[in-house]
Protein backbone atom coordinates (compact mmCIF):
# COMPACT_ATOMS: atom_id res chain seq x y z
CA UNK A 1 0.00 0.00 0.00
CA UNK A 2 1.32 3.46 -0.91
CA UNK A 3 1.99 5.80 1.98
CA UNK A 4 1.77 9.59 2.17
CA UNK A 5 3.00 11.92 4.90
CA UNK A 6 1.32 15.32 5.23
CA UNK A 7 2.61 18.24 7.27
CA UNK A 8 -0.01 20.77 8.29
CA UNK A 9 -2.54 17.95 8.63
CA UNK A 10 -4.80 19.95 10.96
CA UNK A 11 -5.35 22.72 8.39
CA UNK A 12 -7.96 23.05 5.67
CA UNK A 13 -5.84 21.58 2.88
CA UNK A 14 -4.41 18.82 5.04
CA UNK A 15 -7.86 17.57 5.93
CA UNK A 16 -9.14 17.53 2.34
CA UNK A 17 -5.98 15.89 1.00
CA UNK A 18 -6.01 13.22 3.72
CA UNK A 19 -9.68 12.52 3.04
CA UNK A 20 -9.03 12.05 -0.68
CA UNK A 21 -5.94 9.89 -0.25
CA UNK A 22 -7.61 7.63 2.31
CA UNK A 23 -10.56 7.17 -0.05
CA UNK A 24 -8.09 6.17 -2.78
CA UNK A 25 -6.57 3.45 -0.59
CA UNK A 26 -3.46 5.22 0.61
CA UNK A 27 -2.01 5.02 4.10
CA UNK A 28 -1.86 8.57 5.42
CA UNK A 29 0.35 9.88 8.22
CA UNK A 30 -0.40 13.39 9.40
CA UNK A 31 2.29 15.38 11.15
CA UNK A 32 1.30 18.05 13.66
CA UNK A 33 2.97 20.06 16.36
CA UNK A 34 2.36 19.02 19.94
CA UNK A 35 0.00 21.50 21.58
CA UNK A 36 -1.62 21.93 24.96
CA UNK A 37 -4.96 22.36 23.16
CA UNK A 38 -4.98 20.21 19.99
CA UNK A 39 -7.03 21.60 17.11
CA UNK A 40 -8.20 18.48 15.28
CA UNK A 41 -11.82 19.37 14.45
CA UNK A 42 -11.21 19.14 10.69
CA UNK A 43 -10.04 15.54 11.08
CA UNK A 44 -12.77 14.17 13.34
CA UNK A 45 -14.64 12.43 10.50
CA UNK A 46 -11.58 10.65 9.09
CA UNK A 47 -11.01 6.95 9.74
CA UNK A 48 -7.62 5.30 9.32
CA UNK A 49 -5.56 8.48 9.58
CA UNK A 50 -2.36 8.07 11.63
CA UNK A 51 -1.25 11.15 13.55
CA UNK A 52 2.31 11.75 14.67
CA UNK A 53 4.13 14.76 16.07
CA UNK A 54 7.00 16.64 14.45
CA UNK A 55 7.91 20.27 13.93
CA UNK A 56 9.26 22.13 10.90
CA UNK A 57 11.46 24.08 13.33
CA UNK A 58 13.17 20.84 14.42
CA UNK A 59 15.25 19.06 11.76
CA UNK A 60 15.73 15.96 13.89
CA UNK A 61 12.01 15.38 14.34
CA UNK A 62 11.51 15.44 10.55
CA UNK A 63 14.32 12.96 9.96
CA UNK A 64 12.89 10.67 12.64
CA UNK A 65 9.40 10.88 11.11
CA UNK A 66 10.68 9.93 7.65
CA UNK A 67 12.64 7.00 9.04
CA UNK A 68 9.71 5.86 11.17
CA UNK A 69 7.01 5.99 8.50
CA UNK A 70 8.95 5.51 5.21
CA UNK A 71 6.51 7.50 3.03
CA UNK A 72 6.37 7.41 -0.76
CA UNK A 73 4.99 10.96 -0.96
CA UNK A 74 5.53 13.95 1.32
CA UNK A 75 3.19 16.93 1.12
CA UNK A 76 4.52 20.01 2.91
CA UNK A 77 1.40 22.02 3.69
CA UNK A 78 2.46 23.39 7.07
CA UNK A 79 3.19 27.10 7.27
CA UNK A 80 2.47 30.31 9.09
CA UNK A 81 -0.14 30.97 6.43
CA UNK A 82 -2.05 34.07 7.50
CA UNK A 83 -0.73 37.04 5.54
CA UNK A 84 -1.51 39.80 8.11
CA UNK A 85 0.30 37.83 10.83
CA UNK A 86 3.41 37.69 8.66
CA UNK A 87 3.94 41.45 9.13
CA UNK A 88 3.61 41.11 12.89
CA UNK A 89 5.79 37.98 13.02
CA UNK A 90 8.09 38.09 10.00
CA UNK A 91 10.91 36.10 11.60
CA UNK A 92 8.63 33.26 12.70
CA UNK A 93 7.03 33.26 9.24
CA UNK A 94 10.46 32.86 7.68
CA UNK A 95 11.48 30.12 10.08
CA UNK A 96 8.36 28.02 9.49
CA UNK A 97 7.24 28.84 5.96
CA UNK A 98 10.66 29.21 4.30
CA UNK A 99 13.22 27.32 6.38
CA UNK A 100 10.70 24.65 7.33
CA UNK A 101 10.65 23.63 3.69
CA UNK A 102 14.46 23.59 3.67
CA UNK A 103 14.55 21.30 6.70
CA UNK A 104 12.09 18.87 5.12
CA UNK A 105 13.92 18.78 1.79
CA UNK A 106 17.20 18.16 3.56
CA UNK A 107 15.59 15.40 5.64
CA UNK A 108 14.40 13.73 2.42
CA UNK A 109 17.87 14.03 0.87
CA UNK A 110 19.43 12.39 3.92
CA UNK A 111 16.84 9.67 4.56
CA UNK A 112 15.52 8.68 1.13
CA UNK A 113 15.93 10.83 -2.02
CA UNK A 114 13.38 8.59 -3.79
CA UNK A 115 10.55 10.21 -1.82
CA UNK A 116 8.36 12.44 -3.98
CA UNK A 117 7.90 15.89 -2.46
CA UNK A 118 5.16 18.50 -2.87
CA UNK A 119 5.71 22.07 -1.67
CA UNK A 120 2.66 24.27 -1.16
CA UNK A 121 3.19 27.55 -2.96
CA UNK A 122 0.89 30.56 -3.07
CA UNK A 123 -0.39 33.19 -5.46
CA UNK A 124 1.00 35.71 -2.94
CA UNK A 125 4.36 34.91 -4.53
CA UNK A 126 3.30 36.78 -7.67
CA UNK A 127 2.19 39.92 -5.90
CA UNK A 128 2.43 42.86 -8.30
CA UNK A 129 3.61 40.86 -11.31
CA UNK A 130 0.40 41.60 -13.18
CA UNK A 131 -3.32 40.86 -13.09
CA UNK A 132 -3.73 39.46 -16.59
CA UNK A 133 -3.35 35.84 -15.49
CA UNK A 134 -0.22 34.55 -13.79
CA UNK A 135 1.09 31.26 -15.10
CA UNK A 136 4.23 29.30 -14.22
CA UNK A 137 6.47 31.72 -16.12
CA UNK A 138 5.23 34.92 -14.45
CA UNK A 139 7.82 36.78 -12.33
CA UNK A 140 7.55 36.84 -8.56
CA UNK A 141 6.98 40.16 -6.77
CA UNK A 142 5.71 39.29 -3.27
CA UNK A 143 4.14 42.01 -1.12
CA UNK A 144 4.31 40.44 2.33
CA UNK A 145 6.77 38.48 4.49
CA UNK A 146 4.54 35.46 3.86
CA UNK A 147 4.87 35.85 0.09
CA UNK A 148 8.63 36.29 0.39
CA UNK A 149 8.92 33.12 2.50
CA UNK A 150 6.89 31.15 -0.05
CA UNK A 151 9.17 32.36 -2.87
CA UNK A 152 12.21 31.09 -0.95
CA UNK A 153 10.56 27.70 -0.40
CA UNK A 154 9.57 27.44 -4.06
CA UNK A 155 13.03 28.25 -5.39
CA UNK A 156 14.61 25.84 -2.92
CA UNK A 157 12.26 23.08 -4.10
CA UNK A 158 13.39 23.70 -7.68
CA UNK A 159 17.01 23.77 -6.52
CA UNK A 160 16.78 20.36 -4.80
CA UNK A 161 15.12 18.94 -7.91
CA UNK A 162 17.88 20.22 -10.16
CA UNK A 163 20.78 19.61 -7.77
CA UNK A 164 19.92 16.24 -6.24
CA UNK A 165 17.44 14.71 -8.68
CA UNK A 166 14.66 14.61 -6.09
CA UNK A 167 11.14 14.45 -7.51
CA UNK A 168 10.19 17.77 -5.94
CA UNK A 169 7.40 19.98 -7.27
CA UNK A 170 5.91 23.32 -6.34
CA UNK A 171 2.18 23.82 -6.58
CA UNK A 172 1.40 27.53 -6.88
CA UNK A 173 -2.18 27.54 -5.65
CA UNK A 174 -4.35 30.60 -5.88
CA UNK A 175 -6.85 31.33 -3.10
CA UNK A 176 -8.86 28.26 -2.20
CA UNK A 177 -11.62 28.25 0.38
CA UNK A 178 -14.16 26.03 2.12
CA UNK A 179 -16.19 25.65 5.28
CA UNK A 180 -12.93 24.35 6.84
CA UNK A 181 -11.11 27.66 6.29
CA UNK A 182 -9.84 29.43 9.42
CA UNK A 183 -12.17 32.09 10.83
CA UNK A 184 -9.52 34.79 10.38
CA UNK A 185 -9.73 34.59 6.57
CA UNK A 186 -12.09 37.04 4.86
CA UNK A 187 -14.16 34.42 3.03
CA UNK A 188 -14.96 32.42 6.14
CA UNK A 189 -15.46 35.64 8.08
CA UNK A 190 -18.11 36.73 5.57
CA UNK A 191 -19.81 33.32 5.52
CA UNK A 192 -20.08 33.36 9.32
CA UNK A 193 -21.30 36.97 9.37
CA UNK A 194 -24.02 36.22 6.82
CA UNK A 195 -25.27 33.17 8.70
CA UNK A 196 -25.25 34.89 12.08
CA UNK A 197 -26.96 38.00 10.68
CA UNK A 198 -29.70 35.84 9.18
CA UNK A 199 -30.30 34.14 12.51
CA UNK A 200 -30.10 37.36 14.52
CA UNK A 201 -26.81 36.52 16.24
CA UNK A 202 -24.72 39.38 14.80
CA UNK A 203 -25.32 42.82 13.35
CA UNK A 204 -22.29 43.22 11.06
CA UNK A 205 -18.64 42.61 10.20
CA UNK A 206 -15.70 44.99 9.69
CA UNK A 207 -13.48 44.58 6.63
CA UNK A 208 -10.57 46.39 5.00
CA UNK A 209 -10.57 47.04 1.26
CA UNK A 210 -13.53 45.68 -0.65
CA UNK A 211 -12.12 46.30 -4.13
CA UNK A 212 -9.22 43.83 -4.04
CA UNK A 213 -9.79 40.91 -6.38
CA UNK A 214 -8.78 37.30 -5.90
CA UNK A 215 -9.01 34.06 -7.87
CA UNK A 216 -11.11 31.99 -5.44
CA UNK A 217 -11.66 28.25 -5.82
CA UNK A 218 -12.75 25.29 -3.70
CA UNK A 219 -10.03 23.76 -1.52
CA UNK A 220 -11.11 20.18 -2.25
CA UNK A 221 -10.58 20.78 -5.97
CA UNK A 222 -7.10 22.13 -5.34
CA UNK A 223 -5.91 19.26 -3.14
CA UNK A 224 -6.82 16.89 -5.97
CA UNK A 225 -4.28 18.75 -8.08
CA UNK A 226 -1.56 18.27 -5.45
CA UNK A 227 -1.77 14.50 -5.71
CA UNK A 228 -1.89 14.58 -9.51
CA UNK A 229 1.38 16.54 -9.53
CA UNK A 230 3.20 13.77 -7.67
CA UNK A 231 1.79 11.06 -9.94
CA UNK A 232 3.34 12.43 -13.15
CA UNK A 233 6.30 10.89 -14.95
CA UNK A 234 8.28 14.14 -14.75
CA UNK A 235 8.53 16.64 -11.91
CA UNK A 236 7.02 19.97 -12.94
CA UNK A 237 5.66 23.01 -11.13
CA UNK A 238 2.02 23.95 -11.68
CA UNK A 239 -0.25 26.93 -11.15
CA UNK A 240 -3.69 25.88 -9.88
CA UNK A 241 -6.46 28.45 -10.31
CA UNK A 242 -9.91 29.05 -11.76
CA UNK A 243 -8.83 31.87 -14.10
CA UNK A 244 -11.49 34.21 -12.69
CA UNK A 245 -10.99 37.14 -10.30
CA UNK A 246 -13.70 38.33 -7.93
CA UNK A 247 -13.64 41.21 -5.46
CA UNK A 248 -14.25 41.02 -1.71
CA UNK A 249 -17.42 42.97 -2.42
CA UNK A 250 -18.50 40.30 -4.90
CA UNK A 251 -18.05 37.68 -2.19
CA UNK A 252 -19.94 39.79 0.35
CA UNK A 253 -22.85 40.38 -2.04
CA UNK A 254 -23.23 36.68 -2.74
CA UNK A 255 -22.72 35.56 0.87
CA UNK A 256 -25.44 37.80 2.26
CA UNK A 257 -27.58 37.20 -0.83
CA UNK A 258 -27.59 33.47 -0.02
CA UNK A 259 -29.63 34.27 3.11
CA UNK A 260 -31.76 37.02 1.55
CA UNK A 261 -29.88 39.98 3.04
CA UNK A 262 -28.27 43.09 1.56
CA UNK A 263 -24.55 43.07 2.29
CA UNK A 264 -24.50 46.88 2.57
CA UNK A 265 -26.56 46.67 5.75
CA UNK A 266 -24.04 44.41 7.45
CA UNK A 267 -20.52 45.21 6.19
CA UNK A 268 -18.61 48.21 7.54
CA UNK A 269 -15.15 49.56 6.82
CA UNK A 270 -12.51 48.78 9.46
CA UNK A 271 -9.18 50.58 8.91
CA UNK A 272 -7.47 48.17 11.30
CA UNK A 273 -7.98 45.44 8.68
CA UNK A 274 -5.88 47.27 6.06
CA UNK A 275 -2.54 45.74 5.11
CA UNK A 276 0.74 47.71 4.94
CA UNK A 277 1.07 46.64 1.28
CA UNK A 278 -1.84 45.32 -0.73
CA UNK A 279 -2.10 43.35 -3.97
CA UNK A 280 -4.98 44.80 -6.03
CA UNK A 281 -5.65 41.68 -8.09
CA UNK A 282 -4.50 38.08 -8.42
CA UNK A 283 -5.78 35.85 -11.21
CA UNK A 284 -4.17 32.56 -12.23
CA UNK A 285 -3.60 30.81 -15.52
CA UNK A 286 -3.89 27.04 -14.95
CA UNK A 287 -3.53 26.07 -18.63
CA UNK A 288 -0.63 23.71 -17.91
CA UNK A 289 -2.51 21.95 -15.10
CA UNK A 290 -5.57 21.51 -17.31
CA UNK A 291 -3.57 19.99 -20.14
CA UNK A 292 -0.87 17.99 -18.32
CA UNK A 293 -2.83 16.89 -15.25
CA UNK A 294 -6.32 16.77 -16.73
CA UNK A 295 -7.37 18.96 -13.81
CA UNK A 296 -10.27 21.39 -13.72
CA UNK A 297 -12.21 22.94 -10.83
CA UNK A 298 -15.55 21.27 -10.12
CA UNK A 299 -17.15 24.05 -8.05
CA UNK A 300 -17.87 27.52 -9.43
CA UNK A 301 -17.42 30.71 -7.43
CA UNK A 302 -21.15 30.97 -6.73
CA UNK A 303 -21.31 27.32 -5.66
CA UNK A 304 -18.35 27.84 -3.34
CA UNK A 305 -19.96 30.82 -1.60
CA UNK A 306 -23.26 28.95 -1.29
CA UNK A 307 -21.51 25.91 0.20
CA UNK A 308 -19.67 28.00 2.80
CA UNK A 309 -22.70 30.02 3.87
CA UNK A 310 -24.99 26.99 4.10
CA UNK A 311 -22.44 25.20 6.28
CA UNK A 312 -22.39 28.18 8.66
CA UNK A 313 -26.18 28.41 8.76
CA UNK A 314 -26.32 24.72 9.69
CA UNK A 315 -23.64 25.20 12.34
CA UNK A 316 -25.24 28.24 13.95
CA UNK A 317 -28.73 26.68 13.82
CA UNK A 318 -27.41 23.58 15.57
CA UNK A 319 -25.74 25.69 18.24
CA UNK A 320 -22.24 24.44 17.41
CA UNK A 321 -19.26 26.64 18.15
CA UNK A 322 -17.06 28.00 15.37
CA UNK A 323 -13.45 26.99 14.81
Buried (B, 14 or more C-beta within 10 A) or exposed (E): EEBBBBBBBBBBBBBBBBBBBBEEEBBBBBBBBEEEEEEBBBBEEBEEBBBBEBBBBBBEBBBBBBEEBEBBBBBBBBBBBBBBBBBEBBEBBBBBBBBBBBBBBBBBBEBBBEBBBBBBBBBBBBBBBBBEBBBBEBEBBBBBBBBBBBBBBBBBBBBBBEEEEBBBBBBBBBBBBBBBBBEEBBBBBBBBBBBBBBEEEBEEBEBBBBEBBBBBBBBBBBBBBBBBBBEBEEBBBBBBBBBBBBBBBBBBBBBBBBBEBEBEEBBEEEEEBEBEEBBEBBBBBBBBBBEBBEBEBEBEBEEBBBBBBBBBBEBBEEEEEEE
